[in-house]
Amino acid sequence: MEYVFPKEAMRVLKETSRTFYIPITFLKRQLKHSVASAYLVFRAIDEIEDHEELDNETKHRMLSEVAALFAEPFDNERYMEILGETKDRMPEVTLRLEEWLQACPGDSRRIVADAAREMSEGMAEWARRNWEVHTREDLDDYTYYVAGLVGVMLSDLFELYAGEQTDRDLAIGYGRGLQAVNILRNEQEDLDERGVSFVPDGWTRDDLFAYAEENLAKADEYMKSLRKKTVLLFCRLPLALAHKTLKAMKEGRDKMTRAEVEETVAEIDID
């Protein structure tokens, strides 16, 4: 039977993140479906980690137990048991995690599942630690588990489907750079709503800007190794948005304007 990627997955992807939906559509068929599936799986996990009604001990237990499911053929009945009473308060993307994993092409499913397991384990540990970042090493560890490892997984998928040879350390820098921009943008909100700060002890906001710029420079270097136009387009848009968001924040603005975002998307699409 011919493999068919579910239209439902692209619908949920579009509703969940327009920022990533657009570049994913640039990719060729199997790579596009692999990355779309991976994004939905990661977002499903992320919604557990971010859930405002769960305490950290519960998040640690749930994420640890979910991580174990990725080591085997995914057991959805067990997954629903892990979610337990929280099922009614979880978004669609989280409830349908098994579907997103099954939507992934067979050649790449193990790559995606291994990355999801590692992310779940890392997030579980950070929930146990109450997201307390004290040192540069802590920040590196946190940004690796929520973004850097995604860069490594993407490099593995680019190699599998597009023959791209890339530096995994630079791939981690790419992910870290995007996450550092998110941390800068959401710094006050994280503090007010979650009581969490991802800023190491003694660091100023300028130090955080420098951290973001250092990792975005690695992302720029990573881009130089890419040869396939579709992969370049995919990687270029999130990076361009990150650079421009950083610039806007340095100018004292909270974020880019909608017009600036649309202009950036149009620029990438035309290229």
Residue pairs with C-beta under 8 A, 6 or more apart in sequence:
3 105
3 106
5 33
5 36
5 103
6 99
6 103
8 99
9 36
9 37
9 40
9 99
9 100
9 103
10 21
10 36
12 40
12 92
12 93
12 96
13 20
13 21
13 24
13 36
13 39
13 40
14 21
16 39
16 40
16 43
16 93
17 39
17 43
19 237
19 238
19 241
20 39
20 238
22 237
22 265
23 233
23 234
23 235
23 236
23 237
23 238
23 268
24 32
24 35
24 36
24 39
24 234
25 32
26 32
26 230
26 233
26 234
27 35
27 230
27 231
27 234
28 161
28 162
28 230
30 105
30 107
30 108
30 161
31 157
31 158
31 161
31 162
31 230
31 231
33 103
33 104
33 105
34 104
34 105
34 108
34 111
34 112
34 157
34 161
35 154
35 157
35 234
36 103
37 100
37 101
37 103
37 104
37 105
37 109
37 112
38 104
38 112
38 115
38 116
38 150
38 153
38 157
40 93
40 96
40 97
40 100
40 103
41 97
41 100
41 101
41 104
41 112
41 116
42 115
42 116
42 119
42 150
43 93
43 94
44 93
44 94
44 96
44 97
44 100
45 63
45 66
45 94
45 97
45 116
45 119
45 120
45 123
46 123
46 146
47 90
47 91
47 93
47 94
48 54
48 59
48 62
48 63
48 66
48 90
48 94
48 123
49 59
49 63
49 123
49 126
49 127
51 59
51 86
51 89
51 90
52 193
52 194
53 86
53 89
54 62
54 86
56 127
56 128
56 130
57 127
57 128
59 123
59 124
59 127
60 124
60 125
60 127
60 128
61 124
62 82
62 83
62 86
62 124
63 120
63 121
63 123
63 124
63 127
64 120
64 121
64 124
65 82
66 79
66 82
66 120
67 117
67 118
67 120
67 121
67 124
68 117
69 75
69 78
69 79
69 82
70 113
70 114
70 116
70 117
70 120
71 117
74 97
74 98
74 101
74 102
74 113
76 98
79 97
79 98
80 87
83 90
83 94
83 95
87 95
93 100
101 109
101 112
101 113
101 116
104 112
107 160
107 161
108 157
108 160
108 161
111 153
111 156
111 157
111 160
112 153
114 153
115 149
115 150
115 152
115 153
118 145
118 149
119 145
119 146
119 149
119 150
122 141
122 144
122 145
122 146
122 149
123 145
123 146
125 145
126 142
126 145
130 196
131 142
131 194
131 196
131 198
132 138
133 139
133 142
133 197
133 198
133 199
133 200
134 200
134 201
135 200
135 201
136 200
136 211
138 200
139 198
139 200
139 211
140 176
142 198
143 175
143 176
143 179
143 180
143 183
143 215
144 172
144 175
144 176
146 179
147 175
147 176
147 178
147 179
148 171
148 172
148 173
148 175
148 176
148 179
149 172
149 175
150 175
151 168
151 171
151 172
151 173
151 174
151 175
151 176
151 222
152 168
152 171
152 172
152 175
154 171
155 164
155 166
155 168
155 171
158 164
158 166
158 226
158 228
158 231
159 165
159 166
162 228
162 230
162 231
163 228
164 225
164 226
164 227
164 228
164 231
165 225
166 222
166 225
166 226
167 221
167 222
167 225
169 218
170 218
170 219
170 221
170 222
170 225
171 222
172 218
173 214
173 215
173 216
173 217
173 218
173 219
173 221
173 222
174 215
174 218
174 219
174 222
174 235
174 239
176 215
176 218
177 212
177 215
177 216
177 217
177 218
177 219
177 239
177 242
178 219
178 238
178 239
178 242
180 208
180 211
180 212
180 215
180 216
181 212
181 216
181 242
181 245
181 246
183 190
183 198
183 199
183 208
183 212
184 205
184 208
184 209
184 212
184 246
184 249
185 245
185 249
185 254
185 255
187 197
187 198
187 199
187 205
187 208
190 196
190 197
190 198
191 197
199 205
199 207
199 208
200 207
209 246
209 249
209 250
212 242
212 246
213 246
216 239
216 242
216 243
216 246
219 239
219 242
220 239
222 235
223 232
223 235
223 236
223 239
226 232
226 235
233 268
233 269
233 271
236 268
236 271
237 264
237 265
237 268
240 264
240 267
240 268
241 256
241 261
241 264
244 256
244 260
244 264
245 255
245 256
248 254
248 255
248 256
248 260
249 255
256 264
